[in-house]
Amino acid sequence: LVLIASLFPDHNLGFAIIVLTFVVKLLLFFPTQHALEGQREMQKLQPKLEELKRHFAGDPKRLQEETMKLWKEHGVNPFQSCLPMLVQFPVLIGLFYVIRDGSVLALSRHLIYPPYQNLPWTFGTMFLGFDLLQKSTLPMAILLGVLQFLQMKLSFAISERKKVAKGENATPPSQQQIQQRVMLYGLPLMVGFFSIQFPAAVALYWGVSTVFAIGQQWIVNRGS
């Protein structure tokens, strides 16, 4: 972050975070793409999984065996979609501590790489009228919630299209569909709420990351 900020005239923290976010997302682009494609395949298999649940409703062991067999036949790993998010968490946590403790470089000189130990400058913390060291504002929290909603909506778009194509709109929602609806509306509210508890700089990182994720999800959906 210090390296990137040093390239800007006023060492602006906002621009540095945006560039850092794109660097992280580009480094994770291919594993994330693989995870999203796996998620797409899981949604395509959802009708078959529901059929297995109905067929083996009284035999949990057989249901598990048949489910694993179906995943193996289609080369799907249900846990692969978690990897990119797990990799991002250390970055998010690290950024939080950088903003909290490292924005005043004098407090963190023992952590800075040797070439930057004697920097004569501090970060420019004003970005688009916001002080990035202060807690996020309500408009920023609402914007983050909306972006998260759009990302979730896109991630569930494939299964929704299949449901409409099969004329299943009038049927009672399955447990999987109920979970998707809870995530669709619950996760954006959680993201918006927690963003108010953190510095605006962390919210900026999450917002830019979500915009990137929306674009990547859109690309995956076009190929379905």
C-alpha positions in Angstrom: 0.0 0.0 0.0 2.9 2.4 0.8 4.6 1.5 -2.5 1.4 2.3 -4.5 0.6 5.5 -2.5 4.2 6.7 -3.2 3.4 6.8 -6.9 0.6 9.4 -6.5 1.3 13.1 -6.1 -0.5 13.5 -2.8 0.1 9.9 -1.7 -3.7 9.5 -1.7 -4.9 6.5 0.3 -8.1 6.2 -1.7 -6.4 5.8 -5.1 -3.8 3.5 -3.5 -6.6 1.2 -2.1 -8.3 1.1 -5.5 -5.1 0.1 -7.3 -4.3 -2.5 -4.5 -7.8 -3.9 -4.9 -7.4 -4.4 -8.6 -4.0 -6.0 -8.1 -5.5 -8.5 -5.5 -8.4 -9.3 -7.8 -6.2 -9.8 -10.8 -4.0 -12.2 -8.8 -7.1 -14.1 -7.8 -8.8 -13.9 -11.2 -8.2 -17.4 -12.4 -9.0 -19.3 -9.1 -12.0 -17.1 -8.7 -13.1 -17.8 -12.3 -12.7 -21.5 -11.7 -14.8 -21.2 -8.5 -17.6 -19.2 -10.2 -17.7 -21.8 -13.0 -18.0 -24.5 -10.4 -20.8 -22.6 -8.8 -22.5 -22.3 -12.2 -22.3 -26.1 -12.6 -23.7 -26.6 -9.1 -26.7 -24.6 -10.0 -27.2 -26.6 -13.2 -27.2 -29.8 -11.1 -29.7 -28.4 -8.6 -32.8 -30.1 -10.3 -31.0 -33.5 -10.2 -30.0 -32.9 -6.6 -33.6 -32.1 -5.7 -34.7 -35.3 -7.4 -32.2 -37.3 -5.4 -33.5 -35.8 -2.2 -37.1 -36.8 -3.1 -36.0 -40.3 -4.2 -33.9 -41.1 -1.1 -35.7 -39.0 1.5 -35.8 -41.9 3.9 -32.2 -43.0 3.4 -29.7 -40.3 4.3 -26.7 -42.5 3.8 -27.7 -43.5 0.2 -28.6 -39.9 -0.5 -25.1 -38.8 0.5 -23.5 -41.5 -1.7 -25.6 -40.6 -4.7 -24.9 -36.9 -4.2 -21.2 -37.5 -4.1 -21.4 -39.7 -7.2 -23.3 -37.0 -9.1 -20.7 -34.4 -8.2 -17.9 -36.7 -9.2 -19.6 -37.5 -12.6 -19.8 -33.8 -13.4 -16.5 -32.8 -12.0 -18.0 -30.5 -9.4 -16.5 -29.6 -6.0 -19.1 -27.9 -3.8 -16.3 -26.3 -1.7 -14.3 -24.7 -4.5 -16.4 -21.5 -4.5 -15.2 -20.8 -0.9 -11.5 -20.6 -1.8 -11.4 -17.0 -3.3 -13.3 -15.6 -0.4 -11.1 -17.3 2.1 -8.0 -16.0 0.3 -9.5 -12.4 0.4 -10.1 -12.4 4.2 -6.4 -12.1 5.2 -6.2 -9.1 2.8 -9.3 -7.5 4.3 -8.1 -8.1 7.8 -4.6 -6.8 7.0 -6.0 -3.7 5.4 -8.1 -3.0 8.5 -5.1 -3.0 10.7 -3.1 -1.0 8.2 -5.8 1.7 8.2 -6.2 1.5 12.0 -2.5 1.5 13.0 -0.5 2.2 9.9 -2.1 5.4 8.5 0.2 7.3 10.8 3.5 5.9 9.5 5.4 6.9 12.6 3.5 4.2 14.6 4.4 1.4 12.2 8.0 2.1 11.1 9.1 -1.2 12.5 6.8 -3.0 10.0 7.7 -1.0 6.9 10.1 -2.4 4.4 13.6 -0.9 4.7 13.4 1.4 1.6 10.4 3.1 3.1 11.5 3.4 6.7 12.4 7.1 6.5 9.4 8.4 4.5 8.9 12.1 5.0 5.2 11.9 4.1 1.8 10.6 5.4 -1.1 9.3 3.4 -3.6 11.8 1.9 -6.8 10.5 3.5 -9.5 12.6 1.8 -11.2 10.8 -1.1 -14.3 12.1 -2.9 -15.1 14.2 0.1 -14.7 11.4 2.7 -12.1 11.0 5.3 -11.1 7.4 4.8 -9.9 7.1 8.4 -13.3 7.8 9.8 -16.2 5.3 9.9 -18.2 4.8 6.8 -21.3 7.0 6.3 -24.8 5.8 5.7 -24.8 6.6 2.0 -21.6 4.5 1.6 -23.2 1.6 3.6 -26.3 1.7 1.4 -24.2 1.7 -1.8 -22.2 -1.3 -0.5 -25.5 -3.1 0.3 -26.8 -2.4 -3.2 -23.6 -3.6 -4.9 -23.6 -6.8 -2.8 -27.3 -7.4 -3.7 -26.4 -7.1 -7.4 -23.6 -9.5 -7.0 -25.8 -12.1 -5.2 -28.6 -11.6 -7.8 -26.2 -12.4 -10.6 -24.7 -15.4 -8.8 -28.2 -16.9 -8.5 -29.4 -15.9 -12.0 -28.7 -19.2 -13.6 -30.8 -21.3 -11.2 -33.6 -18.6 -11.5 -33.6 -18.8 -15.3 -33.8 -22.6 -15.2 -36.8 -22.4 -12.7 -38.6 -20.0 -15.0 -37.9 -22.1 -18.1 -39.4 -25.2 -16.4 -42.4 -23.3 -15.2 -41.6 -23.9 -11.5 -42.4 -20.4 -10.3 -45.8 -21.6 -8.9 -44.2 -24.5 -7.0 -43.2 -24.2 -3.3 -39.6 -23.1 -3.0 -37.0 -25.8 -2.1 -34.7 -25.6 0.9 -31.9 -24.5 -1.4 -34.0 -21.8 -2.9 -35.0 -20.5 0.6 -31.3 -20.4 1.6 -30.5 -18.4 -1.6 -33.3 -15.9 -0.8 -31.9 -15.5 2.7 -28.5 -14.8 1.3 -29.8 -12.6 -1.4 -31.5 -10.2 1.1 -29.6 -11.0 4.3 -26.0 -10.7 3.1 -26.3 -7.1 1.7 -27.9 -6.0 4.9 -25.0 -7.5 6.9 -22.4 -6.0 4.7 -24.0 -2.5 4.9 -24.3 -2.8 8.7 -20.8 -4.0 9.3 -19.3 -1.4 6.9 -20.5 1.4 9.3 -18.4 -0.2 12.0 -15.2 0.1 10.0 -13.1 2.9 8.5 -14.3 4.1 5.1 -11.1 2.9 3.6 -12.0 -0.7 4.3 -15.5 -0.1 2.9 -13.8 1.4 -0.2 -11.8 -1.8 -0.7 -14.9 -4.0 -0.3 -16.9 -1.8 -2.7 -14.3 -1.8 -5.5 -13.8 -5.6 -4.9 -17.6 -6.1 -5.3 -17.7 -4.1 -8.5 -14.9 -6.3 -9.9 -16.8 -9.4 -8.8 -20.0 -8.2 -10.5 -18.1 -7.9 -13.8 -16.5 -11.3 -13.4 -19.9 -12.9 -12.5 -21.5 -11.3 -15.5 -18.8 -12.9 -17.8 -19.4 -16.3 -16.2 -23.2 -16.0 -16.7 -22.8 -15.1 -20.3 -21.1 -18.4 -20.9 -23.9 -20.4 -19.4 
